[in-house]
């Protein structure tokens, strides 16, 4: 499945941001911060990570729809991409 280089760069930026969020959560635990504050940050990081997955699949689905025969030959028939999408949902 081909993913545009701009999309990959965007996803890498998002993942670095999420990585920072997770480090922040670790620090919050070390500092003994309020449970509700920690849970709020965990939920935000979780949503951000889900968005990375959805963005990746959206880009891949676009690629598969543009050339379904090539996508299937690469091991990504539409049904497989749909299954991956449902894995995130």
Gaussian input, Z-matrix of N, CA and C with variables (Angstrom, degrees):
# hf/3-21g

backbone

0 1
 N
 C     1     B1
 C     2     B2     1     A1
 N     3     B3     2     A2     1     D1
 C     4     B4     3     A3     2     D2
 C     5     B5     4     A4     3     D3
 N     6     B6     5     A5     4     D4
 C     7     B7     6     A6     5     D5
 C     8     B8     7     A7     6     D6
 N     9     B9     8     A8     7     D7
 C    10    B10     9     A9     8     D8
 C    11    B11    10    A10     9     D9
 N    12    B12    11    A11    10    D10
 C    13    B13    12    A12    11    D11
 C    14    B14    13    A13    12    D12
 N    15    B15    14    A14    13    D13
 C    16    B16    15    A15    14    D14
 C    17    B17    16    A16    15    D15
 N    18    B18    17    A17    16    D16
 C    19    B19    18    A18    17    D17
 C    20    B20    19    A19    18    D18
 N    21    B21    20    A20    19    D19
 C    22    B22    21    A21    20    D20
 C    23    B23    22    A22    21    D21
 N    24    B24    23    A23    22    D22
 C    25    B25    24    A24    23    D23
 C    26    B26    25    A25    24    D24
 N    27    B27    26    A26    25    D25
 C    28    B28    27    A27    26    D26
 C    29    B29    28    A28    27    D27
 N    30    B30    29    A29    28    D28
 C    31    B31    30    A30    29    D29
 C    32    B32    31    A31    30    D30
 N    33    B33    32    A32    31    D31
 C    34    B34    33    A33    32    D32
 C    35    B35    34    A34    33    D33
 N    36    B36    35    A35    34    D34
 C    37    B37    36    A36    35    D35
 C    38    B38    37    A37    36    D36
 N    39    B39    38    A38    37    D37
 C    40    B40    39    A39    38    D38
 C    41    B41    40    A40    39    D39
 N    42    B42    41    A41    40    D40
 C    43    B43    42    A42    41    D41
 C    44    B44    43    A43    42    D42
 N    45    B45    44    A44    43    D43
 C    46    B46    45    A45    44    D44
 C    47    B47    46    A46    45    D45
 N    48    B48    47    A47    46    D46
 C    49    B49    48    A48    47    D47
 C    50    B50    49    A49    48    D48
 N    51    B51    50    A50    49    D49
 C    52    B52    51    A51    50    D50
 C    53    B53    52    A52    51    D51
 N    54    B54    53    A53    52    D52
 C    55    B55    54    A54    53    D53
 C    56    B56    55    A55    54    D54
 N    57    B57    56    A56    55    D55
 C    58    B58    57    A57    56    D56
 C    59    B59    58    A58    57    D57
 N    60    B60    59    A59    58    D58
 C    61    B61    60    A60    59    D59
 C    62    B62    61    A61    60    D60
 N    63    B63    62    A62    61    D61
 C    64    B64    63    A63    62    D62
 C    65    B65    64    A64    63    D63
 N    66    B66    65    A65    64    D64
 C    67    B67    66    A66    65    D65
 C    68    B68    67    A67    66    D66
 N    69    B69    68    A68    67    D67
 C    70    B70    69    A69    68    D68
 C    71    B71    70    A70    69    D69
 N    72    B72    71    A71    70    D70
 C    73    B73    72    A72    71    D71
 C    74    B74    73    A73    72    D72
 N    75    B75    74    A74    73    D73
 C    76    B76    75    A75    74    D74
 C    77    B77    76    A76    75    D75
 N    78    B78    77    A77    76    D76
 C    79    B79    78    A78    77    D77
 C    80    B80    79    A79    78    D78
 N    81    B81    80    A80    79    D79
 C    82    B82    81    A81    80    D80
 C    83    B83    82    A82    81    D81
 N    84    B84    83    A83    82    D82
 C    85    B85    84    A84    83    D83
 C    86    B86    85    A85    84    D84
 N    87    B87    86    A86    85    D85
 C    88    B88    87    A87    86    D86
 C    89    B89    88    A88    87    D87
 N    90    B90    89    A89    88    D88
 C    91    B91    90    A90    89    D89
 C    92    B92    91    A91    90    D90
 N    93    B93    92    A92    91    D91
 C    94    B94    93    A93    92    D92
 C    95    B95    94    A94    93    D93
 N    96    B96    95    A95    94    D94
 C    97    B97    96    A96    95    D95
 C    98    B98    97    A97    96    D96
 N    99    B99    98    A98    97    D97
 C   100   B100    99    A99    98    D98
 C   101   B101   100   A100    99    D99
 N   102   B102   101   A101   100   D100
 C   103   B103   102   A102   101   D101
 C   104   B104   103   A103   102   D102
 N   105   B105   104   A104   103   D103
 C   106   B106   105   A105   104   D104
 C   107   B107   106   A106   105   D105
 N   108   B108   107   A107   106   D106
 C   109   B109   108   A108   107   D107
 C   110   B110   109   A109   108   D108
 N   111   B111   110   A110   109   D109
 C   112   B112   111   A111   110   D110
 C   113   B113   112   A112   111   D111
 N   114   B114   113   A113   112   D112
 C   115   B115   114   A114   113   D113
 C   116   B116   115   A115   114   D114
 N   117   B117   116   A116   115   D115
 C   118   B118   117   A117   116   D116
 C   119   B119   118   A118   117   D117
 N   120   B120   119   A119   118   D118
 C   121   B121   120   A120   119   D119
 C   122   B122   121   A121   120   D120
 N   123   B123   122   A122   121   D121
 C   124   B124   123   A123   122   D122
 C   125   B125   124   A124   123   D123
 N   126   B126   125   A125   124   D124
 C   127   B127   126   A126   125   D125
 C   128   B128   127   A127   126   D126
 N   129   B129   128   A128   127   D127
 C   130   B130   129   A129   128   D128
 C   131   B131   130   A130   129   D129
 N   132   B132   131   A131   130   D130
 C   133   B133   132   A132   131   D131
 C   134   B134   133   A133   132   D132
 N   135   B135   134   A134   133   D133
 C   136   B136   135   A135   134   D134
 C   137   B137   136   A136   135   D135
 N   138   B138   137   A137   136   D136
 C   139   B139   138   A138   137   D137
 C   140   B140   139   A139   138   D138
 N   141   B141   140   A140   139   D139
 C   142   B142   141   A141   140   D140
 C   143   B143   142   A142   141   D141
 N   144   B144   143   A143   142   D142
 C   145   B145   144   A144   143   D143
 C   146   B146   145   A145   144   D144
 N   147   B147   146   A146   145   D145
 C   148   B148   147   A147   146   D146
 C   149   B149   148   A148   147   D147
 N   150   B150   149   A149   148   D148
 C   151   B151   150   A150   149   D149
 C   152   B152   151   A151   150   D150
 N   153   B153   152   A152   151   D151
 C   154   B154   153   A153   152   D152
 C   155   B155   154   A154   153   D153
 N   156   B156   155   A155   154   D154
 C   157   B157   156   A156   155   D155
 C   158   B158   157   A157   156   D156
 N   159   B159   158   A158   157   D157
 C   160   B160   159   A159   158   D158
 C   161   B161   160   A160   159   D159
 N   162   B162   161   A161   160   D160
 C   163   B163   162   A162   161   D161
 C   164   B164   163   A163   162   D162
 N   165   B165   164   A164   163   D163
 C   166   B166   165   A165   164   D164
 C   167   B167   166   A166   165   D165
 N   168   B168   167   A167   166   D166
 C   169   B169   168   A168   167   D167
 C   170   B170   169   A169   168   D168
 N   171   B171   170   A170   169   D169
 C   172   B172   171   A171   170   D170
 C   173   B173   172   A172   171   D171
 N   174   B174   173   A173   172   D172
 C   175   B175   174   A174   173   D173
 C   176   B176   175   A175   174   D174
 N   177   B177   176   A176   175   D175
 C   178   B178   177   A177   176   D176
 C   179   B179   178   A178   177   D177
 N   180   B180   179   A179   178   D178
 C   181   B181   180   A180   179   D179
 C   182   B182   181   A181   180   D180
 N   183   B183   182   A182   181   D181
 C   184   B184   183   A183   182   D182
 C   185   B185   184   A184   183   D183
 N   186   B186   185   A185   184   D184
 C   187   B187   186   A186   185   D185
 C   188   B188   187   A187   186   D186
 N   189   B189   188   A188   187   D187
 C   190   B190   189   A189   188   D188
 C   191   B191   190   A190   189   D189
 N   192   B192   191   A191   190   D190
 C   193   B193   192   A192   191   D191
 C   194   B194   193   A193   192   D192
 N   195   B195   194   A194   193   D193
 C   196   B196   195   A195   194   D194
 C   197   B197   196   A196   195   D195
 N   198   B198   197   A197   196   D196
 C   199   B199   198   A198   197   D197
 C   200   B200   199   A199   198   D198
 N   201   B201   200   A200   199   D199
 C   202   B202   201   A201   200   D200
 C   203   B203   202   A202   201   D201
 N   204   B204   203   A203   202   D202
 C   205   B205   204   A204   203   D203
 C   206   B206   205   A205   204   D204
 N   207   B207   206   A206   205   D205
 C   208   B208   207   A207   206   D206
 C   209   B209   208   A208   207   D207
 N   210   B210   209   A209   208   D208
 C   211   B211   210   A210   209   D209
 C   212   B212   211   A211   210   D210
 N   213   B213   212   A212   211   D211
 C   214   B214   213   A213   212   D212
 C   215   B215   214   A214   213   D213
 N   216   B216   215   A215   214   D214
 C   217   B217   216   A216   215   D215
 C   218   B218   217   A217   216   D216
 N   219   B219   218   A218   217   D217
 C   220   B220   219   A219   218   D218
 C   221   B221   220   A220   219   D219
 N   222   B222   221   A221   220   D220
 C   223   B223   222   A222   221   D221
 C   224   B224   223   A223   222   D222
 N   225   B225   224   A224   223   D223
 C   226   B226   225   A225   224   D224
 C   227   B227   226   A226   225   D225
 N   228   B228   227   A227   226   D226
 C   229   B229   228   A228   227   D227
 C   230   B230   229   A229   228   D228
 N   231   B231   230   A230   229   D229
 C   232   B232   231   A231   230   D230
 C   233   B233   232   A232   231   D231
 N   234   B234   233   A233   232   D232
 C   235   B235   234   A234   233   D233
 C   236   B236   235   A235   234   D234
 N   237   B237   236   A236   235   D235
 C   238   B238   237   A237   236   D236
 C   239   B239   238   A238   237   D237
 N   240   B240   239   A239   238   D238
 C   241   B241   240   A240   239   D239
 C   242   B242   241   A241   240   D240
 N   243   B243   242   A242   241   D241
 C   244   B244   243   A243   242   D242
 C   245   B245   244   A244   243   D243
 N   246   B246   245   A245   244   D244
 C   247   B247   246   A246   245   D245
 C   248   B248   247   A247   246   D246
 N   249   B249   248   A248   247   D247
 C   250   B250   249   A249   248   D248
 C   251   B251   250   A250   249   D249
 N   252   B252   251   A251   250   D250
 C   253   B253   252   A252   251   D251
 C   254   B254   253   A253   252   D252
 N   255   B255   254   A254   253   D253
 C   256   B256   255   A255   254   D254
 C   257   B257   256   A256   255   D255
 N   258   B258   257   A257   256   D256
 C   259   B259   258   A258   257   D257
 C   260   B260   259   A259   258   D258
 N   261   B261   260   A260   259   D259
 C   262   B262   261   A261   260   D260
 C   263   B263   262   A262   261   D261
 N   264   B264   263   A263   262   D262
 C   265   B265   264   A264   263   D263
 C   266   B266   265   A265   264   D264

   B1=1.4474
   B2=1.5300
   B3=1.3010
   B4=1.4592
   B5=1.5149
   B6=1.3229
   B7=1.4583
   B8=1.5285
   B9=1.3115
   B10=1.4610
   B11=1.5354
   B12=1.3196
   B13=1.4647
   B14=1.5306
   B15=1.3263
   B16=1.4669
   B17=1.5218
   B18=1.3245
   B19=1.4640
   B20=1.5261
   B21=1.3229
   B22=1.4654
   B23=1.5255
   B24=1.3131
   B25=1.4700
   B26=1.5278
   B27=1.3292
   B28=1.4660
   B29=1.5260
   B30=1.3311
   B31=1.4598
   B32=1.5248
   B33=1.3112
   B34=1.4662
   B35=1.5346
   B36=1.3306
   B37=1.4700
   B38=1.5253
   B39=1.3209
   B40=1.4614
   B41=1.5272
   B42=1.3200
   B43=1.4641
   B44=1.5244
   B45=1.3187
   B46=1.4729
   B47=1.5191
   B48=1.3329
   B49=1.4619
   B50=1.5320
   B51=1.3331
   B52=1.4661
   B53=1.5304
   B54=1.3068
   B55=1.4632
   B56=1.5329
   B57=1.3144
   B58=1.4652
   B59=1.5175
   B60=1.3336
   B61=1.4647
   B62=1.5230
   B63=1.3255
   B64=1.4608
   B65=1.5273
   B66=1.3211
   B67=1.4711
   B68=1.5252
   B69=1.3314
   B70=1.4614
   B71=1.5232
   B72=1.3203
   B73=1.4623
   B74=1.5289
   B75=1.3168
   B76=1.4681
   B77=1.5319
   B78=1.3216
   B79=1.4651
   B80=1.5272
   B81=1.3228
   B82=1.4629
   B83=1.5293
   B84=1.3340
   B85=1.4653
   B86=1.5223
   B87=1.3276
   B88=1.4593
   B89=1.5259
   B90=1.3225
   B91=1.4657
   B92=1.5275
   B93=1.3261
   B94=1.4541
   B95=1.5175
   B96=1.3228
   B97=1.4681
   B98=1.5150
   B99=1.3202
   B100=1.4605
   B101=1.5303
   B102=1.3137
   B103=1.4623
   B104=1.5246
   B105=1.3263
   B106=1.4720
   B107=1.5211
   B108=1.3393
   B109=1.4654
   B110=1.5251
   B111=1.3400
   B112=1.4599
   B113=1.5273
   B114=1.3290
   B115=1.4689
   B116=1.5272
   B117=1.3132
   B118=1.4634
   B119=1.5220
   B120=1.3248
   B121=1.4625
   B122=1.5302
   B123=1.3351
   B124=1.4656
   B125=1.5284
   B126=1.3374
   B127=1.4687
   B128=1.5253
   B129=1.3270
   B130=1.4659
   B131=1.5309
   B132=1.3182
   B133=1.4720
   B134=1.5231
   B135=1.3224
   B136=1.4605
   B137=1.5273
   B138=1.3246
   B139=1.4714
   B140=1.5219
   B141=1.3235
   B142=1.4655
   B143=1.5245
   B144=1.3163
   B145=1.4542
   B146=1.5302
   B147=1.3235
   B148=1.4637
   B149=1.5199
   B150=1.3166
   B151=1.4562
   B152=1.5254
   B153=1.3276
   B154=1.4650
   B155=1.5265
   B156=1.3156
   B157=1.4652
   B158=1.5125
   B159=1.3300
   B160=1.4669
   B161=1.5271
   B162=1.3225
   B163=1.4758
   B164=1.5212
   B165=1.3267
   B166=1.4581
   B167=1.5231
   B168=1.3209
   B169=1.4599
   B170=1.5220
   B171=1.3219
   B172=1.4650
   B173=1.5207
   B174=1.3237
   B175=1.4668
   B176=1.5255
   B177=1.3218
   B178=1.4580
   B179=1.5161
   B180=1.3241
   B181=1.4621
   B182=1.5253
   B183=1.3051
   B184=1.4644
   B185=1.5250
   B186=1.3160
   B187=1.4671
   B188=1.5208
   B189=1.3308
   B190=1.4708
   B191=1.5238
   B192=1.3195
   B193=1.4625
   B194=1.5222
   B195=1.3261
   B196=1.4591
   B197=1.5268
   B198=1.3430
   B199=1.4672
   B200=1.5248
   B201=1.3456
   B202=1.4664
   B203=1.5327
   B204=1.3274
   B205=1.4577
   B206=1.5280
   B207=1.3142
   B208=1.4721
   B209=1.5212
   B210=1.3273
   B211=1.4633
   B212=1.5267
   B213=1.3134
   B214=1.4688
   B215=1.5203
   B216=1.3183
   B217=1.4627
   B218=1.5283
   B219=1.3367
   B220=1.4675
   B221=1.5265
   B222=1.3348
   B223=1.4570
   B224=1.5160
   B225=1.3259
   B226=1.4646
   B227=1.5194
   B228=1.3354
   B229=1.4620
   B230=1.5288
   B231=1.3084
   B232=1.4617
   B233=1.5313
   B234=1.3234
   B235=1.4716
   B236=1.5286
   B237=1.3151
   B238=1.4724
   B239=1.5261
   B240=1.3153
   B241=1.4635
   B242=1.5223
   B243=1.3201
   B244=1.4626
   B245=1.5258
   B246=1.3264
   B247=1.4645
   B248=1.5270
   B249=1.3319
   B250=1.4642
   B251=1.5234
   B252=1.3286
   B253=1.4536
   B254=1.5301
   B255=1.3206
   B256=1.4547
   B257=1.5303
   B258=1.3251
   B259=1.4560
   B260=1.5310
   B261=1.3231
   B262=1.4694
   B263=1.5284
   B264=1.3221
   B265=1.4664
   B266=1.5157
   A1=107.23
   A2=115.73
   A3=120.21
   A4=110.41
   A5=115.13
   A6=121.24
   A7=106.87
   A8=116.02
   A9=122.27
   A10=110.14
   A11=116.08
   A12=121.99
   A13=111.58
   A14=118.17
   A15=120.72
   A16=111.21
   A17=116.27
   A18=120.55
   A19=109.40
   A20=116.80
   A21=120.50
   A22=110.12
   A23=117.26
   A24=120.47
   A25=110.67
   A26=116.84
   A27=121.43
   A28=110.70
   A29=116.56
   A30=120.63
   A31=111.50
   A32=116.58
   A33=119.61
   A34=110.85
   A35=116.94
   A36=120.15
   A37=110.19
   A38=116.49
   A39=120.42
   A40=111.16
   A41=116.22
   A42=119.88
   A43=111.96
   A44=117.22
   A45=119.43
   A46=110.70
   A47=116.66
   A48=121.03
   A49=110.31
   A50=115.91
   A51=120.92
   A52=109.85
   A53=115.62
   A54=120.29
   A55=110.10
   A56=116.48
   A57=120.97
   A58=111.71
   A59=116.04
   A60=119.74
   A61=110.55
   A62=116.91
   A63=120.96
   A64=110.05
   A65=117.50
   A66=119.61
   A67=110.35
   A68=116.32
   A69=120.37
   A70=111.79
   A71=116.75
   A72=121.08
   A73=109.78
   A74=116.63
   A75=120.14
   A76=109.87
   A77=116.32
   A78=120.15
   A79=111.53
   A80=116.24
   A81=120.40
   A82=110.17
   A83=116.06
   A84=119.63
   A85=111.13
   A86=115.55
   A87=120.20
   A88=111.11
   A89=116.42
   A90=121.96
   A91=112.54
   A92=117.26
   A93=120.37
   A94=113.71
   A95=116.29
   A96=120.93
   A97=111.19
   A98=115.45
   A99=122.43
   A100=111.13
   A101=114.90
   A102=121.65
   A103=111.22
   A104=117.48
   A105=119.17
   A106=111.50
   A107=117.63
   A108=120.37
   A109=110.75
   A110=115.86
   A111=120.14
   A112=109.99
   A113=116.00
   A114=119.91
   A115=110.45
   A116=117.44
   A117=120.96
   A118=110.73
   A119=116.99
   A120=120.61
   A121=111.81
   A122=117.06
   A123=120.22
   A124=109.66
   A125=116.64
   A126=120.50
   A127=110.62
   A128=117.01
   A129=120.39
   A130=110.67
   A131=117.14
   A132=120.70
   A133=110.49
   A134=116.47
   A135=120.93
   A136=111.02
   A137=116.90
   A138=120.43
   A139=111.28
   A140=115.98
   A141=119.58
   A142=110.78
   A143=117.19
   A144=120.83
   A145=111.06
   A146=116.63
   A147=120.05
   A148=110.75
   A149=116.98
   A150=120.79
   A151=111.53
   A152=117.18
   A153=120.22
   A154=109.36
   A155=116.37
   A156=119.89
   A157=112.43
   A158=116.56
   A159=119.87
   A160=111.72
   A161=116.44
   A162=119.85
   A163=110.32
   A164=116.13
   A165=120.85
   A166=110.83
   A167=116.05
   A168=119.13
   A169=112.47
   A170=117.24
   A171=119.39
   A172=110.55
   A173=116.30
   A174=119.88
   A175=110.44
   A176=116.48
   A177=120.13
   A178=112.16
   A179=116.58
   A180=120.44
   A181=110.20
   A182=116.70
   A183=120.66
   A184=110.04
   A185=115.39
   A186=120.14
   A187=110.78
   A188=116.81
   A189=120.78
   A190=111.89
   A191=116.50
   A192=119.81
   A193=112.00
   A194=116.43
   A195=119.68
   A196=111.58
   A197=116.46
   A198=120.37
   A199=109.04
   A200=117.07
   A201=121.02
   A202=114.14
   A203=117.27
   A204=119.73
   A205=110.94
   A206=116.77
   A207=121.23
   A208=110.05
   A209=115.89
   A210=120.18
   A211=110.85
   A212=116.29
   A213=119.90
   A214=110.35
   A215=117.05
   A216=120.68
   A217=111.25
   A218=117.09
   A219=121.87
   A220=112.07
   A221=116.41
   A222=119.45
   A223=114.86
   A224=116.36
   A225=121.28
   A226=111.80
   A227=117.41
   A228=117.73
   A229=108.71
   A230=116.35
   A231=121.44
   A232=110.92
   A233=117.47
   A234=120.60
   A235=111.39
   A236=117.52
   A237=120.92
   A238=111.15
   A239=116.68
   A240=120.13
   A241=109.57
   A242=116.66
   A243=120.64
   A244=110.42
   A245=117.16
   A246=121.11
   A247=110.97
   A248=116.59
   A249=120.98
   A250=110.52
   A251=116.36
   A252=120.98
   A253=110.46
   A254=116.93
   A255=120.73
   A256=112.02
   A257=116.73
   A258=120.47
   A259=110.45
   A260=116.51
   A261=120.90
   A262=112.55
   A263=116.02
   A264=119.68
   A265=112.62
   D1=123.24
   D2=179.24
   D3=-86.38
   D4=130.80
   D5=176.29
   D6=-118.85
   D7=130.05
   D8=-179.33
   D9=-56.89
   D10=141.44
   D11=-178.75
   D12=-59.21
   D13=-35.07
   D14=178.40
   D15=-65.80
   D16=-38.02
   D17=178.45
   D18=-66.61
   D19=-42.58
   D20=178.56
   D21=-60.81
   D22=-44.50
   D23=178.80
   D24=-61.79
   D25=-41.76
   D26=177.83
   D27=-61.11
   D28=-44.95
   D29=-179.41
   D30=-65.57
   D31=-37.76
   D32=177.99
   D33=-65.13
   D34=-39.29
   D35=176.57
   D36=-62.84
   D37=-44.45
   D38=179.13
   D39=-61.93
   D40=-42.34
   D41=-179.49
   D42=-65.98
   D43=-36.94
   D44=175.71
   D45=-64.28
   D46=-38.60
   D47=177.59
   D48=-64.00
   D49=-42.96
   D50=178.72
   D51=-64.00
   D52=-40.16
   D53=177.99
   D54=-57.96
   D55=-41.61
   D56=176.38
   D57=-64.76
   D58=-39.41
   D59=177.90
   D60=-61.71
   D61=-43.05
   D62=-178.60
   D63=-65.46
   D64=-41.24
   D65=175.54
   D66=-61.02
   D67=-38.90
   D68=177.28
   D69=-62.66
   D70=-39.15
   D71=177.96
   D72=-64.56
   D73=-42.14
   D74=177.80
   D75=-59.56
   D76=-42.77
   D77=178.95
   D78=-65.10
   D79=-38.71
   D80=178.64
   D81=-60.00
   D82=-42.10
   D83=178.62
   D84=-64.95
   D85=-42.95
   D86=179.14
   D87=-61.35
   D88=-38.10
   D89=-178.92
   D90=-79.17
   D91=-8.21
   D92=-179.42
   D93=73.00
   D94=34.67
   D95=-179.64
   D96=-65.55
   D97=162.04
   D98=-179.92
   D99=-57.36
   D100=140.75
   D101=-179.29
   D102=-56.15
   D103=-45.13
   D104=-176.96
   D105=-63.56
   D106=-33.49
   D107=177.78
   D108=-67.84
   D109=-41.68
   D110=179.81
   D111=-65.80
   D112=-45.77
   D113=-179.33
   D114=-61.59
   D115=-39.60
   D116=177.94
   D117=-59.42
   D118=-42.73
   D119=179.87
   D120=-71.01
   D121=-36.60
   D122=176.47
   D123=-62.30
   D124=-43.44
   D125=179.36
   D126=-62.73
   D127=-41.02
   D128=-179.93
   D129=-64.60
   D130=-43.68
   D131=179.04
   D132=-64.98
   D133=-39.43
   D134=178.91
   D135=-62.77
   D136=-45.65
   D137=178.11
   D138=-62.85
   D139=-40.57
   D140=179.65
   D141=-63.51
   D142=-39.73
   D143=178.99
   D144=-67.54
   D145=-39.28
   D146=175.09
   D147=-60.06
   D148=-41.05
   D149=180.00
   D150=-63.04
   D151=-35.35
   D152=175.96
   D153=-61.67
   D154=-46.16
   D155=179.36
   D156=-61.53
   D157=-45.20
   D158=179.51
   D159=-64.23
   D160=-40.29
   D161=179.78
   D162=-64.68
   D163=-41.45
   D164=178.57
   D165=-61.43
   D166=-46.79
   D167=179.72
   D168=-68.43
   D169=-36.00
   D170=177.59
   D171=-61.59
   D172=-42.73
   D173=178.28
   D174=-65.60
   D175=-41.61
   D176=178.96
   D177=-66.06
   D178=-39.78
   D179=179.31
   D180=-63.15
   D181=-41.10
   D182=177.23
   D183=-58.35
   D184=-45.41
   D185=179.02
   D186=-62.23
   D187=-42.60
   D188=-179.14
   D189=-66.06
   D190=-37.78
   D191=-179.31
   D192=-72.12
   D193=-29.87
   D194=178.85
   D195=-68.51
   D196=-34.12
   D197=-178.53
   D198=-146.08
   D199=76.51
   D200=-175.15
   D201=-59.58
   D202=-34.44
   D203=-179.34
   D204=-66.10
   D205=-43.96
   D206=178.38
   D207=-64.36
   D208=-43.83
   D209=-179.61
   D210=-60.20
   D211=-43.88
   D212=179.55
   D213=-65.20
   D214=-40.18
   D215=178.60
   D216=-63.07
   D217=-29.32
   D218=178.56
   D219=-85.70
   D220=1.53
   D221=178.01
   D222=93.61
   D223=14.85
   D224=-179.72
   D225=-125.24
   D226=65.02
   D227=172.99
   D228=-64.31
   D229=159.16
   D230=-177.14
   D231=-52.90
   D232=-39.20
   D233=-179.59
   D234=-61.49
   D235=-37.10
   D236=178.40
   D237=-68.27
   D238=-42.14
   D239=178.45
   D240=-64.14
   D241=-40.10
   D242=176.71
   D243=-61.33
   D244=-42.72
   D245=178.26
   D246=-61.07
   D247=-42.73
   D248=177.64
   D249=-61.55
   D250=-42.75
   D251=179.12
   D252=-60.65
   D253=-44.85
   D254=-179.64
   D255=-67.37
   D256=-26.14
   D257=175.51
   D258=-61.72
   D259=-35.60
   D260=179.32
   D261=-79.65
   D262=-28.20
   D263=-174.00
   D264=-74.26

